């Protein structure tokens, strides 16, 4: 069985507010099977939520973290589950 890991992705996204575009820092934690899936999920989420094109997102760091270091409470709760009944 494949283990789901927690990744912390840090980067910058170009927020164009009128004539003064600026780079906004972001830190996102996601659950994914590998690094590539984590990047794809972050790019998709930021593009959909903030209408930012992928070319305007710069990924600075992607690291796998243990569940104890996660700051998102939903990620922590999902990591502590042993089984899920649907």
C-alpha positions in Angstrom: 0.0 0.0 0.0 1.2 3.5 -0.8 2.0 5.9 2.0 0.5 9.4 1.8 3.0 12.1 2.8 2.7 15.7 3.9 4.6 18.4 1.9 5.2 22.0 2.7 5.5 24.1 -0.5 6.8 27.7 -0.3 7.0 30.2 -3.1 5.9 33.5 -4.6 2.9 34.3 -6.8 2.5 37.5 -8.9 -0.6 39.3 -7.8 -1.6 41.9 -10.4 -3.6 44.7 -8.6 -4.1 47.4 -11.2 -0.9 49.0 -12.4 1.2 47.8 -9.5 1.8 44.1 -9.6 3.6 42.6 -6.6 5.0 39.2 -5.6 3.1 37.7 -2.7 4.8 35.0 -0.6 2.8 31.8 0.2 3.3 28.7 2.3 0.9 25.7 1.6 0.8 22.3 3.2 -0.7 19.4 1.1 -1.1 15.7 1.4 0.2 13.8 -1.7 1.9 10.6 -2.7 5.0 12.2 -4.1 6.7 15.6 -4.8 5.3 16.0 -8.3 1.7 15.4 -7.2 2.2 18.0 -4.4 3.4 20.6 -6.9 0.6 19.9 -9.3 -2.0 20.3 -6.5 -0.5 23.6 -5.3 -0.4 25.0 -8.8 -3.9 23.9 -9.5 -5.3 25.3 -6.2 -3.5 28.7 -6.5 -4.6 29.1 -10.1 -8.2 28.3 -9.4 -8.5 30.2 -6.1 -6.5 33.4 -7.1 -6.7 33.2 -10.9 -2.9 33.2 -11.2 -1.3 31.6 -14.2 1.2 28.9 -13.7 3.9 31.0 -15.3 3.3 33.6 -12.5 4.0 31.2 -9.7 7.6 30.6 -8.5 8.1 27.6 -6.3 11.1 28.2 -3.9 11.1 25.1 -1.7 9.2 21.8 -1.5 9.9 19.6 1.6 8.4 16.6 3.1 7.5 17.2 6.8 6.3 14.9 9.6 2.7 15.3 10.7 3.8 16.9 14.0 5.3 19.9 12.2 2.1 20.6 10.1 0.4 23.9 11.1 -2.9 23.1 9.3 -5.2 21.4 11.7 -7.0 19.5 8.9 -3.7 18.0 7.7 -2.9 16.9 11.3 -6.3 15.3 11.8 -6.1 13.4 8.5 -2.6 12.2 9.3 -3.7 10.8 12.7 -6.5 8.7 11.2 -5.8 4.9 11.1 -8.9 4.0 9.0 -11.7 5.7 7.2 -15.2 4.3 6.7 -17.2 5.8 3.8 
